[in-house]
Amino acid sequence: DACEDGDVVLLLRGIHNGLGQACLVDKRILIRGEGALKEATVDCRSNVPLFRVTRPCVIQNVDVDFTGFSQAIHVEGGDAVDALIENCRIKASGDDGIC
């Protein structure tokens, strides 16, 4: 509930820990990594997705290094959830990067 439709979430340069919890994206927001690709990295070691997307959103310029037995980004809701993931690098071991 920290965001509202139309908000921009800026992931600052650096390496961030995913902390083992899924980030629920249930608003129409833009999640963008600061700087060039690979300058804003989420190092996630977990068995839950980093992002669980349930509403249309945009994820840009984010580098995800995911280790675990889950998808790095899980989009729920079929065609109604039109998530745009662009200029991202998703490295996943154990399962699919995006499902």
Gaussian input, Z-matrix of N, CA and C with variables (Angstrom, degrees):
# hf/3-21g

backbone

0 1
 N
 C     1     B1
 C     2     B2     1     A1
 N     3     B3     2     A2     1     D1
 C     4     B4     3     A3     2     D2
 C     5     B5     4     A4     3     D3
 N     6     B6     5     A5     4     D4
 C     7     B7     6     A6     5     D5
 C     8     B8     7     A7     6     D6
 N     9     B9     8     A8     7     D7
 C    10    B10     9     A9     8     D8
 C    11    B11    10    A10     9     D9
 N    12    B12    11    A11    10    D10
 C    13    B13    12    A12    11    D11
 C    14    B14    13    A13    12    D12
 N    15    B15    14    A14    13    D13
 C    16    B16    15    A15    14    D14
 C    17    B17    16    A16    15    D15
 N    18    B18    17    A17    16    D16
 C    19    B19    18    A18    17    D17
 C    20    B20    19    A19    18    D18
 N    21    B21    20    A20    19    D19
 C    22    B22    21    A21    20    D20
 C    23    B23    22    A22    21    D21
 N    24    B24    23    A23    22    D22
 C    25    B25    24    A24    23    D23
 C    26    B26    25    A25    24    D24
 N    27    B27    26    A26    25    D25
 C    28    B28    27    A27    26    D26
 C    29    B29    28    A28    27    D27
 N    30    B30    29    A29    28    D28
 C    31    B31    30    A30    29    D29
 C    32    B32    31    A31    30    D30
 N    33    B33    32    A32    31    D31
 C    34    B34    33    A33    32    D32
 C    35    B35    34    A34    33    D33
 N    36    B36    35    A35    34    D34
 C    37    B37    36    A36    35    D35
 C    38    B38    37    A37    36    D36
 N    39    B39    38    A38    37    D37
 C    40    B40    39    A39    38    D38
 C    41    B41    40    A40    39    D39
 N    42    B42    41    A41    40    D40
 C    43    B43    42    A42    41    D41
 C    44    B44    43    A43    42    D42
 N    45    B45    44    A44    43    D43
 C    46    B46    45    A45    44    D44
 C    47    B47    46    A46    45    D45
 N    48    B48    47    A47    46    D46
 C    49    B49    48    A48    47    D47
 C    50    B50    49    A49    48    D48
 N    51    B51    50    A50    49    D49
 C    52    B52    51    A51    50    D50
 C    53    B53    52    A52    51    D51
 N    54    B54    53    A53    52    D52
 C    55    B55    54    A54    53    D53
 C    56    B56    55    A55    54    D54
 N    57    B57    56    A56    55    D55
 C    58    B58    57    A57    56    D56
 C    59    B59    58    A58    57    D57
 N    60    B60    59    A59    58    D58
 C    61    B61    60    A60    59    D59
 C    62    B62    61    A61    60    D60
 N    63    B63    62    A62    61    D61
 C    64    B64    63    A63    62    D62
 C    65    B65    64    A64    63    D63
 N    66    B66    65    A65    64    D64
 C    67    B67    66    A66    65    D65
 C    68    B68    67    A67    66    D66
 N    69    B69    68    A68    67    D67
 C    70    B70    69    A69    68    D68
 C    71    B71    70    A70    69    D69
 N    72    B72    71    A71    70    D70
 C    73    B73    72    A72    71    D71
 C    74    B74    73    A73    72    D72
 N    75    B75    74    A74    73    D73
 C    76    B76    75    A75    74    D74
 C    77    B77    76    A76    75    D75
 N    78    B78    77    A77    76    D76
 C    79    B79    78    A78    77    D77
 C    80    B80    79    A79    78    D78
 N    81    B81    80    A80    79    D79
 C    82    B82    81    A81    80    D80
 C    83    B83    82    A82    81    D81
 N    84    B84    83    A83    82    D82
 C    85    B85    84    A84    83    D83
 C    86    B86    85    A85    84    D84
 N    87    B87    86    A86    85    D85
 C    88    B88    87    A87    86    D86
 C    89    B89    88    A88    87    D87
 N    90    B90    89    A89    88    D88
 C    91    B91    90    A90    89    D89
 C    92    B92    91    A91    90    D90
 N    93    B93    92    A92    91    D91
 C    94    B94    93    A93    92    D92
 C    95    B95    94    A94    93    D93
 N    96    B96    95    A95    94    D94
 C    97    B97    96    A96    95    D95
 C    98    B98    97    A97    96    D96
 N    99    B99    98    A98    97    D97
 C   100   B100    99    A99    98    D98
 C   101   B101   100   A100    99    D99
 N   102   B102   101   A101   100   D100
 C   103   B103   102   A102   101   D101
 C   104   B104   103   A103   102   D102
 N   105   B105   104   A104   103   D103
 C   106   B106   105   A105   104   D104
 C   107   B107   106   A106   105   D105
 N   108   B108   107   A107   106   D106
 C   109   B109   108   A108   107   D107
 C   110   B110   109   A109   108   D108
 N   111   B111   110   A110   109   D109
 C   112   B112   111   A111   110   D110
 C   113   B113   112   A112   111   D111
 N   114   B114   113   A113   112   D112
 C   115   B115   114   A114   113   D113
 C   116   B116   115   A115   114   D114
 N   117   B117   116   A116   115   D115
 C   118   B118   117   A117   116   D116
 C   119   B119   118   A118   117   D117
 N   120   B120   119   A119   118   D118
 C   121   B121   120   A120   119   D119
 C   122   B122   121   A121   120   D120
 N   123   B123   122   A122   121   D121
 C   124   B124   123   A123   122   D122
 C   125   B125   124   A124   123   D123
 N   126   B126   125   A125   124   D124
 C   127   B127   126   A126   125   D125
 C   128   B128   127   A127   126   D126
 N   129   B129   128   A128   127   D127
 C   130   B130   129   A129   128   D128
 C   131   B131   130   A130   129   D129
 N   132   B132   131   A131   130   D130
 C   133   B133   132   A132   131   D131
 C   134   B134   133   A133   132   D132
 N   135   B135   134   A134   133   D133
 C   136   B136   135   A135   134   D134
 C   137   B137   136   A136   135   D135
 N   138   B138   137   A137   136   D136
 C   139   B139   138   A138   137   D137
 C   140   B140   139   A139   138   D138
 N   141   B141   140   A140   139   D139
 C   142   B142   141   A141   140   D140
 C   143   B143   142   A142   141   D141
 N   144   B144   143   A143   142   D142
 C   145   B145   144   A144   143   D143
 C   146   B146   145   A145   144   D144
 N   147   B147   146   A146   145   D145
 C   148   B148   147   A147   146   D146
 C   149   B149   148   A148   147   D147
 N   150   B150   149   A149   148   D148
 C   151   B151   150   A150   149   D149
 C   152   B152   151   A151   150   D150
 N   153   B153   152   A152   151   D151
 C   154   B154   153   A153   152   D152
 C   155   B155   154   A154   153   D153
 N   156   B156   155   A155   154   D154
 C   157   B157   156   A156   155   D155
 C   158   B158   157   A157   156   D156
 N   159   B159   158   A158   157   D157
 C   160   B160   159   A159   158   D158
 C   161   B161   160   A160   159   D159
 N   162   B162   161   A161   160   D160
 C   163   B163   162   A162   161   D161
 C   164   B164   163   A163   162   D162
 N   165   B165   164   A164   163   D163
 C   166   B166   165   A165   164   D164
 C   167   B167   166   A166   165   D165
 N   168   B168   167   A167   166   D166
 C   169   B169   168   A168   167   D167
 C   170   B170   169   A169   168   D168
 N   171   B171   170   A170   169   D169
 C   172   B172   171   A171   170   D170
 C   173   B173   172   A172   171   D171
 N   174   B174   173   A173   172   D172
 C   175   B175   174   A174   173   D173
 C   176   B176   175   A175   174   D174
 N   177   B177   176   A176   175   D175
 C   178   B178   177   A177   176   D176
 C   179   B179   178   A178   177   D177
 N   180   B180   179   A179   178   D178
 C   181   B181   180   A180   179   D179
 C   182   B182   181   A181   180   D180
 N   183   B183   182   A182   181   D181
 C   184   B184   183   A183   182   D182
 C   185   B185   184   A184   183   D183
 N   186   B186   185   A185   184   D184
 C   187   B187   186   A186   185   D185
 C   188   B188   187   A187   186   D186
 N   189   B189   188   A188   187   D187
 C   190   B190   189   A189   188   D188
 C   191   B191   190   A190   189   D189
 N   192   B192   191   A191   190   D190
 C   193   B193   192   A192   191   D191
 C   194   B194   193   A193   192   D192
 N   195   B195   194   A194   193   D193
 C   196   B196   195   A195   194   D194
 C   197   B197   196   A196   195   D195
 N   198   B198   197   A197   196   D196
 C   199   B199   198   A198   197   D197
 C   200   B200   199   A199   198   D198
 N   201   B201   200   A200   199   D199
 C   202   B202   201   A201   200   D200
 C   203   B203   202   A202   201   D201
 N   204   B204   203   A203   202   D202
 C   205   B205   204   A204   203   D203
 C   206   B206   205   A205   204   D204
 N   207   B207   206   A206   205   D205
 C   208   B208   207   A207   206   D206
 C   209   B209   208   A208   207   D207
 N   210   B210   209   A209   208   D208
 C   211   B211   210   A210   209   D209
 C   212   B212   211   A211   210   D210
 N   213   B213   212   A212   211   D211
 C   214   B214   213   A213   212   D212
 C   215   B215   214   A214   213   D213
 N   216   B216   215   A215   214   D214
 C   217   B217   216   A216   215   D215
 C   218   B218   217   A217   216   D216
 N   219   B219   218   A218   217   D217
 C   220   B220   219   A219   218   D218
 C   221   B221   220   A220   219   D219
 N   222   B222   221   A221   220   D220
 C   223   B223   222   A222   221   D221
 C   224   B224   223   A223   222   D222
 N   225   B225   224   A224   223   D223
 C   226   B226   225   A225   224   D224
 C   227   B227   226   A226   225   D225
 N   228   B228   227   A227   226   D226
 C   229   B229   228   A228   227   D227
 C   230   B230   229   A229   228   D228
 N   231   B231   230   A230   229   D229
 C   232   B232   231   A231   230   D230
 C   233   B233   232   A232   231   D231
 N   234   B234   233   A233   232   D232
 C   235   B235   234   A234   233   D233
 C   236   B236   235   A235   234   D234
 N   237   B237   236   A236   235   D235
 C   238   B238   237   A237   236   D236
 C   239   B239   238   A238   237   D237
 N   240   B240   239   A239   238   D238
 C   241   B241   240   A240   239   D239
 C   242   B242   241   A241   240   D240
 N   243   B243   242   A242   241   D241
 C   244   B244   243   A243   242   D242
 C   245   B245   244   A244   243   D243
 N   246   B246   245   A245   244   D244
 C   247   B247   246   A246   245   D245
 C   248   B248   247   A247   246   D246
 N   249   B249   248   A248   247   D247
 C   250   B250   249   A249   248   D248
 C   251   B251   250   A250   249   D249
 N   252   B252   251   A251   250   D250
 C   253   B253   252   A252   251   D251
 C   254   B254   253   A253   252   D252
 N   255   B255   254   A254   253   D253
 C   256   B256   255   A255   254   D254
 C   257   B257   256   A256   255   D255
 N   258   B258   257   A257   256   D256
 C   259   B259   258   A258   257   D257
 C   260   B260   259   A259   258   D258
 N   261   B261   260   A260   259   D259
 C   262   B262   261   A261   260   D260
 C   263   B263   262   A262   261   D261
 N   264   B264   263   A263   262   D262
 C   265   B265   264   A264   263   D263
 C   266   B266   265   A265   264   D264
 N   267   B267   266   A266   265   D265
 C   268   B268   267   A267   266   D266
 C   269   B269   268   A268   267   D267
 N   270   B270   269   A269   268   D268
 C   271   B271   270   A270   269   D269
 C   272   B272   271   A271   270   D270
 N   273   B273   272   A272   271   D271
 C   274   B274   273   A273   272   D272
 C   275   B275   274   A274   273   D273
 N   276   B276   275   A275   274   D274
 C   277   B277   276   A276   275   D275
 C   278   B278   277   A277   276   D276
 N   279   B279   278   A278   277   D277
 C   280   B280   279   A279   278   D278
 C   281   B281   280   A280   279   D279
 N   282   B282   281   A281   280   D280
 C   283   B283   282   A282   281   D281
 C   284   B284   283   A283   282   D282
 N   285   B285   284   A284   283   D283
 C   286   B286   285   A285   284   D284
 C   287   B287   286   A286   285   D285
 N   288   B288   287   A287   286   D286
 C   289   B289   288   A288   287   D287
 C   290   B290   289   A289   288   D288
 N   291   B291   290   A290   289   D289
 C   292   B292   291   A291   290   D290
 C   293   B293   292   A292   291   D291
 N   294   B294   293   A293   292   D292
 C   295   B295   294   A294   293   D293
 C   296   B296   295   A295   294   D294

   B1=1.4474
   B2=1.5273
   B3=1.3139
   B4=1.4637
   B5=1.5211
   B6=1.3217
   B7=1.4741
   B8=1.5179
   B9=1.3260
   B10=1.4608
   B11=1.5191
   B12=1.3268
   B13=1.4605
   B14=1.5208
   B15=1.3368
   B16=1.4524
   B17=1.5185
   B18=1.3282
   B19=1.4623
   B20=1.5271
   B21=1.3325
   B22=1.4589
   B23=1.5253
   B24=1.3226
   B25=1.4588
   B26=1.5222
   B27=1.3305
   B28=1.4586
   B29=1.5254
   B30=1.3299
   B31=1.4552
   B32=1.5274
   B33=1.3167
   B34=1.4617
   B35=1.5249
   B36=1.3317
   B37=1.4660
   B38=1.5238
   B39=1.3223
   B40=1.4568
   B41=1.5133
   B42=1.3181
   B43=1.4598
   B44=1.5180
   B45=1.3143
   B46=1.4614
   B47=1.5230
   B48=1.3161
   B49=1.4473
   B50=1.5180
   B51=1.3368
   B52=1.4621
   B53=1.5204
   B54=1.3234
   B55=1.4738
   B56=1.5226
   B57=1.3294
   B58=1.4548
   B59=1.5111
   B60=1.3181
   B61=1.4567
   B62=1.5168
   B63=1.3288
   B64=1.4623
   B65=1.5233
   B66=1.3066
   B67=1.4610
   B68=1.5263
   B69=1.3108
   B70=1.4586
   B71=1.5233
   B72=1.3281
   B73=1.4633
   B74=1.5292
   B75=1.3345
   B76=1.4632
   B77=1.5291
   B78=1.3240
   B79=1.4723
   B80=1.5273
   B81=1.3241
   B82=1.4713
   B83=1.5248
   B84=1.3340
   B85=1.4619
   B86=1.5272
   B87=1.3223
   B88=1.4556
   B89=1.5217
   B90=1.3260
   B91=1.4592
   B92=1.5195
   B93=1.3303
   B94=1.4641
   B95=1.5202
   B96=1.3409
   B97=1.4560
   B98=1.5192
   B99=1.3236
   B100=1.4634
   B101=1.5309
   B102=1.3336
   B103=1.4584
   B104=1.5161
   B105=1.3261
   B106=1.4633
   B107=1.5285
   B108=1.3337
   B109=1.4607
   B110=1.5276
   B111=1.2994
   B112=1.4667
   B113=1.5286
   B114=1.3315
   B115=1.4669
   B116=1.5242
   B117=1.3283
   B118=1.4663
   B119=1.5285
   B120=1.3260
   B121=1.4638
   B122=1.5203
   B123=1.3371
   B124=1.4607
   B125=1.5209
   B126=1.3195
   B127=1.4575
   B128=1.5198
   B129=1.3160
   B130=1.4674
   B131=1.5299
   B132=1.3090
   B133=1.4689
   B134=1.5185
   B135=1.3455
   B136=1.4629
   B137=1.5180
   B138=1.3056
   B139=1.4572
   B140=1.5225
   B141=1.3211
   B142=1.4663
   B143=1.5268
   B144=1.3396
   B145=1.4676
   B146=1.5310
   B147=1.3279
   B148=1.4623
   B149=1.5231
   B150=1.3451
   B151=1.4637
   B152=1.5222
   B153=1.3281
   B154=1.4628
   B155=1.5183
   B156=1.3356
   B157=1.4618
   B158=1.5250
   B159=1.3504
   B160=1.4658
   B161=1.5265
   B162=1.3459
   B163=1.4709
   B164=1.5207
   B165=1.3263
   B166=1.4636
   B167=1.5303
   B168=1.3256
   B169=1.4623
   B170=1.5236
   B171=1.3283
   B172=1.4615
   B173=1.5251
   B174=1.3272
   B175=1.4622
   B176=1.5230
   B177=1.3393
   B178=1.4644
   B179=1.5240
   B180=1.3401
   B181=1.4639
   B182=1.5285
   B183=1.3332
   B184=1.4619
   B185=1.5268
   B186=1.3132
   B187=1.4584
   B188=1.5252
   B189=1.3382
   B190=1.4642
   B191=1.5267
   B192=1.3164
   B193=1.4610
   B194=1.5224
   B195=1.3415
   B196=1.4642
   B197=1.5243
   B198=1.3188
   B199=1.4563
   B200=1.5183
   B201=1.3355
   B202=1.4557
   B203=1.5102
   B204=1.3109
   B205=1.4504
   B206=1.5239
   B207=1.3012
   B208=1.4579
   B209=1.5185
   B210=1.3213
   B211=1.4566
   B212=1.5263
   B213=1.3274
   B214=1.4611
   B215=1.5266
   B216=1.3412
   B217=1.4680
   B218=1.5201
   B219=1.3136
   B220=1.4677
   B221=1.5289
   B222=1.3363
   B223=1.4642
   B224=1.5230
   B225=1.3392
   B226=1.4662
   B227=1.5199
   B228=1.3284
   B229=1.4532
   B230=1.5158
   B231=1.3151
   B232=1.4621
   B233=1.5163
   B234=1.3393
   B235=1.4676
   B236=1.5248
   B237=1.3134
   B238=1.4698
   B239=1.5286
   B240=1.3240
   B241=1.4671
   B242=1.5212
   B243=1.3170
   B244=1.4589
   B245=1.5259
   B246=1.3281
   B247=1.4654
   B248=1.5270
   B249=1.3270
   B250=1.4617
   B251=1.5258
   B252=1.3197
   B253=1.4604
   B254=1.5162
   B255=1.3486
   B256=1.4619
   B257=1.5231
   B258=1.3287
   B259=1.4605
   B260=1.5299
   B261=1.3328
   B262=1.4580
   B263=1.5283
   B264=1.3068
   B265=1.4604
   B266=1.5202
   B267=1.3451
   B268=1.4586
   B269=1.5222
   B270=1.3098
   B271=1.4585
   B272=1.5201
   B273=1.3369
   B274=1.4623
   B275=1.5243
   B276=1.3132
   B277=1.4551
   B278=1.5204
   B279=1.3009
   B280=1.4577
   B281=1.5101
   B282=1.3354
   B283=1.4611
   B284=1.5225
   B285=1.3372
   B286=1.4554
   B287=1.5227
   B288=1.3336
   B289=1.4578
   B290=1.5131
   B291=1.3479
   B292=1.4676
   B293=1.5173
   B294=1.3159
   B295=1.4552
   B296=1.5122
   A1=112.30
   A2=117.18
   A3=120.37
   A4=112.06
   A5=117.53
   A6=121.43
   A7=110.81
   A8=114.06
   A9=121.82
   A10=108.03
   A11=116.88
   A12=120.55
   A13=109.88
   A14=116.18
   A15=121.38
   A16=115.03
   A17=118.10
   A18=120.72
   A19=111.55
   A20=115.56
   A21=123.16
   A22=107.72
   A23=116.18
   A24=122.14
   A25=106.41
   A26=116.85
   A27=121.92
   A28=109.11
   A29=115.52
   A30=121.30
   A31=106.97
   A32=117.18
   A33=122.03
   A34=111.99
   A35=115.07
   A36=120.91
   A37=109.78
   A38=114.92
   A39=120.50
   A40=110.55
   A41=115.12
   A42=121.86
   A43=107.39
   A44=115.52
   A45=122.22
   A46=109.50
   A47=117.69
   A48=123.54
   A49=108.92
   A50=116.93
   A51=121.52
   A52=113.99
   A53=118.51
   A54=125.07
   A55=114.41
   A56=118.51
   A57=120.82
   A58=115.91
   A59=118.66
   A60=121.40
   A61=109.85
   A62=116.61
   A63=121.42
   A64=110.06
   A65=115.72
   A66=121.89
   A67=106.90
   A68=117.27
   A69=122.03
   A70=109.55
   A71=116.09
   A72=121.69
   A73=106.50
   A74=115.82
   A75=121.07
   A76=111.81
   A77=115.44
   A78=121.86
   A79=107.96
   A80=116.27
   A81=121.14
   A82=107.84
   A83=115.69
   A84=121.10
   A85=110.54
   A86=114.97
   A87=123.50
   A88=107.65
   A89=116.40
   A90=122.37
   A91=105.65
   A92=116.34
   A93=119.82
   A94=110.64
   A95=114.74
   A96=120.85
   A97=110.04
   A98=116.58
   A99=121.78
   A100=109.81
   A101=116.12
   A102=121.49
   A103=112.19
   A104=115.08
   A105=121.81
   A106=109.85
   A107=115.83
   A108=120.68
   A109=109.45
   A110=116.64
   A111=127.09
   A112=113.16
   A113=118.30
   A114=119.70
   A115=111.32
   A116=117.89
   A117=122.79
   A118=106.75
   A119=116.01
   A120=122.15
   A121=110.28
   A122=115.69
   A123=120.88
   A124=106.71
   A125=116.50
   A126=123.89
   A127=106.33
   A128=116.03
   A129=120.97
   A130=110.30
   A131=116.56
   A132=123.22
   A133=106.26
   A134=115.84
   A135=118.04
   A136=110.60
   A137=116.46
   A138=122.25
   A139=111.13
   A140=116.24
   A141=122.36
   A142=107.36
   A143=117.77
   A144=119.47
   A145=111.87
   A146=116.06
   A147=120.70
   A148=109.55
   A149=116.56
   A150=122.44
   A151=108.64
   A152=116.98
   A153=122.65
   A154=106.01
   A155=116.13
   A156=122.64
   A157=109.86
   A158=116.62
   A159=121.09
   A160=112.83
   A161=117.49
   A162=122.87
   A163=108.33
   A164=118.24
   A165=119.49
   A166=110.37
   A167=115.87
   A168=121.34
   A169=108.95
   A170=115.63
   A171=121.59
   A172=107.62
   A173=116.06
   A174=122.45
   A175=106.32
   A176=116.50
   A177=121.32
   A178=111.18
   A179=113.99
   A180=120.73
   A181=113.07
   A182=116.92
   A183=121.12
   A184=108.66
   A185=116.50
   A186=123.72
   A187=107.18
   A188=116.86
   A189=121.31
   A190=108.78
   A191=116.52
   A192=122.88
   A193=106.03
   A194=116.67
   A195=122.22
   A196=109.97
   A197=116.82
   A198=122.43
   A199=107.59
   A200=116.01
   A201=120.25
   A202=110.51
   A203=116.50
   A204=121.69
   A205=110.14
   A206=115.31
   A207=123.63
   A208=107.20
   A209=116.51
   A210=120.27
   A211=108.36
   A212=116.79
   A213=119.79
   A214=110.07
   A215=116.31
   A216=121.84
   A217=107.36
   A218=116.89
   A219=121.91
   A220=108.95
   A221=115.74
   A222=121.56
   A223=107.91
   A224=116.78
   A225=122.85
   A226=110.17
   A227=117.32
   A228=120.52
   A229=115.01
   A230=118.16
   A231=121.42
   A232=113.56
   A233=115.10
   A234=121.56
   A235=113.36
   A236=117.92
   A237=120.58
   A238=111.83
   A239=116.31
   A240=120.85
   A241=107.21
   A242=115.01
   A243=122.09
   A244=108.86
   A245=115.93
   A246=120.56
   A247=109.36
   A248=116.39
   A249=122.20
   A250=107.64
   A251=115.77
   A252=121.61
   A253=106.22
   A254=116.06
   A255=118.82
   A256=111.70
   A257=114.00
   A258=122.48
   A259=111.16
   A260=115.67
   A261=121.24
   A262=109.34
   A263=116.20
   A264=122.42
   A265=105.89
   A266=115.65
   A267=120.08
   A268=108.03
   A269=115.29
   A270=122.24
   A271=106.43
   A272=116.47
   A273=119.83
   A274=110.03
   A275=116.24
   A276=120.98
   A277=107.42
   A278=116.59
   A279=120.14
   A280=114.47
   A281=119.60
   A282=121.77
   A283=108.52
   A284=116.42
   A285=121.05
   A286=110.65
   A287=115.67
   A288=120.03
   A289=111.31
   A290=115.76
   A291=121.31
   A292=108.14
   A293=116.59
   A294=121.31
   A295=108.75
   D1=6.35
   D2=-179.04
   D3=-74.41
   D4=-18.98
   D5=-178.35
   D6=-113.49
   D7=159.51
   D8=172.28
   D9=-122.91
   D10=160.77
   D11=176.37
   D12=-51.06
   D13=134.19
   D14=177.99
   D15=92.53
   D16=-7.83
   D17=-179.87
   D18=-71.15
   D19=156.98
   D20=174.21
   D21=-114.44
   D22=126.81
   D23=175.75
   D24=-105.86
   D25=114.23
   D26=-178.38
   D27=-98.97
   D28=117.30
   D29=176.52
   D30=-87.78
   D31=110.87
   D32=-174.53
   D33=-66.26
   D34=157.33
   D35=176.97
   D36=-54.93
   D37=143.82
   D38=177.82
   D39=129.49
   D40=-177.56
   D41=178.20
   D42=-107.73
   D43=123.77
   D44=-176.84
   D45=-112.76
   D46=142.99
   D47=178.49
   D48=-88.81
   D49=131.75
   D50=179.63
   D51=-70.54
   D52=-16.73
   D53=174.92
   D54=61.91
   D55=12.74
   D56=173.45
   D57=73.17
   D58=13.67
   D59=178.69
   D60=-122.31
   D61=144.84
   D62=177.47
   D63=-78.52
   D64=139.68
   D65=173.90
   D66=-94.03
   D67=112.87
   D68=-179.67
   D69=-79.42
   D70=119.24
   D71=177.33
   D72=-103.74
   D73=94.65
   D74=-177.36
   D75=-118.56
   D76=20.04
   D77=175.79
   D78=-129.77
   D79=159.91
   D80=176.48
   D81=-82.02
   D82=92.03
   D83=-174.75
   D84=-129.01
   D85=168.70
   D86=172.19
   D87=-112.41
   D88=124.06
   D89=173.19
   D90=-108.45
   D91=118.73
   D92=-174.13
   D93=-132.97
   D94=134.75
   D95=174.92
   D96=-81.33
   D97=137.53
   D98=-179.64
   D99=-75.70
   D100=144.26
   D101=175.77
   D102=78.44
   D103=-158.91
   D104=-179.89
   D105=-78.87
   D106=163.01
   D107=177.41
   D108=-55.86
   D109=140.37
   D110=-177.17
   D111=80.00
   D112=2.28
   D113=174.89
   D114=-89.29
   D115=-23.33
   D116=175.38
   D117=-118.28
   D118=103.95
   D119=-173.64
   D120=-118.21
   D121=138.36
   D122=170.79
   D123=-108.89
   D124=116.09
   D125=178.32
   D126=-96.53
   D127=101.89
   D128=-169.83
   D129=-114.99
   D130=121.60
   D131=175.92
   D132=-118.42
   D133=101.40
   D134=-170.92
   D135=-163.46
   D136=166.28
   D137=172.98
   D138=-111.49
   D139=20.96
   D140=172.83
   D141=-129.11
   D142=152.02
   D143=-179.94
   D144=-60.60
   D145=149.14
   D146=173.45
   D147=-66.74
   D148=-49.83
   D149=177.32
   D150=-117.64
   D151=127.84
   D152=171.01
   D153=-110.95
   D154=107.60
   D155=-170.88
   D156=-99.40
   D157=123.06
   D158=179.10
   D159=-122.11
   D160=-0.84
   D161=177.64
   D162=-136.40
   D163=156.67
   D164=175.89
   D165=-57.65
   D166=135.52
   D167=-179.44
   D168=-155.78
   D169=174.93
   D170=175.83
   D171=-126.77
   D172=130.94
   D173=173.90
   D174=-120.02
   D175=119.54
   D176=-174.86
   D177=-129.15
   D178=143.66
   D179=165.63
   D180=58.17
   D181=36.04
   D182=-179.67
   D183=-113.15
   D184=132.87
   D185=176.83
   D186=-100.62
   D187=119.74
   D188=-177.94
   D189=-116.95
   D190=122.57
   D191=173.76
   D192=-112.32
   D193=101.95
   D194=-169.54
   D195=-113.80
   D196=127.15
   D197=173.65
   D198=-124.56
   D199=122.48
   D200=179.82
   D201=159.38
   D202=177.57
   D203=-177.84
   D204=-104.20
   D205=62.66
   D206=177.96
   D207=-160.50
   D208=168.74
   D209=173.90
   D210=-74.94
   D211=149.79
   D212=175.70
   D213=-70.19
   D214=-41.84
   D215=178.27
   D216=-129.02
   D217=122.72
   D218=-179.49
   D219=-114.17
   D220=119.27
   D221=179.61
   D222=-103.35
   D223=120.49
   D224=-178.90
   D225=-109.70
   D226=144.45
   D227=172.84
   D228=112.76
   D229=5.99
   D230=175.78
   D231=66.20
   D232=-145.79
   D233=-176.00
   D234=-65.33
   D235=-21.35
   D236=-179.00
   D237=-68.61
   D238=-22.87
   D239=179.60
   D240=-102.94
   D241=96.64
   D242=-175.12
   D243=-98.05
   D244=79.03
   D245=-178.68
   D246=-82.64
   D247=133.43
   D248=176.62
   D249=-106.07
   D250=117.85
   D251=178.94
   D252=-117.40
   D253=110.19
   D254=-174.86
   D255=-133.73
   D256=147.80
   D257=178.86
   D258=53.10
   D259=42.14
   D260=177.52
   D261=-115.19
   D262=154.84
   D263=172.61
   D264=-118.48
   D265=120.47
   D266=-178.58
   D267=-122.49
   D268=113.65
   D269=178.49
   D270=-110.46
   D271=120.03
   D272=-176.13
   D273=-132.43
   D274=135.02
   D275=172.71
   D276=-115.86
   D277=141.20
   D278=176.80
   D279=99.98
   D280=-29.31
   D281=179.87
   D282=-159.80
   D283=-173.14
   D284=-179.83
   D285=-68.71
   D286=153.08
   D287=175.28
   D288=-70.49
   D289=-47.40
   D290=-178.95
   D291=-131.71
   D292=135.00
   D293=177.87
   D294=-135.94

